[in-house]
């Protein structure tokens, strides 16, 4: 997805087609019950966009909101934050 932000060519078009075909199938196969209660495709889109943005930025900047984008510890913080957000959202909707 990060590559698609800087180039639109045959390989990125193919990646887009694969992603947009497989993600809905993946969600339906593994999260069917959850998808009935939550818009998993939208949740996946938001989280994917955030990750793509931060990965892209990490090649040019080290810090974003006091998180070190060029260290394992920084990415672990982001992973933990995503988990908290997702778990919190699901618990709120029960």
Steps between C-alpha positions, in 0.01 A plus 500: 500500500785738570636438151160590353524844658799590286438303182201397291613245246425141398659337809318735740172451311545125536571535873188712539287242320638216711455693826149615419399148400664307781437721805119473481532122456744478792268701725200288401691174560659584834289781646150429367327529837696809597440656158125480561543725805787723379602641167819298483587627153495860622698409811755319285518798263569748779762285670663415167514867401660596831761228469574591136540865589734428790707250300537753220591780739750281686723508193527880529449585865594324820236631740125540474309612809796400719503145358828381350403369156844356444514269799339171595387656827320779316316257273412285801341808659294554185397134487388516863307822431315342207408204716364728774294698247354191334423322827343815642281550196377143508430508872301825464272344240404185696 
